[in-house]
């Protein structure tokens, strides 16, 4: 797929605007003591998150996280050993992966069986459970 000169110029202009309004990354490291990735931004804000919460890092070992690079734009981080990237503006919006990946994480959480879920299901069962959708409601 060829990129036209106009598309290239427009992309550069969007990048310049983003760099002007968004804080850039000053430093990034993996803190083994707390098992979190810590990012220092030019605004003075420090962010940290557990690697298992981010797409591409969910199965990473601490040794995979020792080498983290800041992208040339200053708006992303790259993990060479995992070939994974995280875009900081998306991280600030609360997205640690693609929409599909986030849906899958929610699906896994919904399937998880806990004592609280079992107790709630039993209580709901005592009340008769859910009514059948094809049955008329008799009042």
Secondary structure, DSSP 8 states (H G I E B T S, - for coil): ----HHHHHHHHHHHHHHHHHS--EEEEEEETTTTEEEEEETTS-EEEE-GGGSTTTTT--GGGGS--EE-TTSSEEEETTTTEEEEHHHHHTT--S-HHHHHHHHHHHHH---HHHHHHHHHHHHTT----TTS----
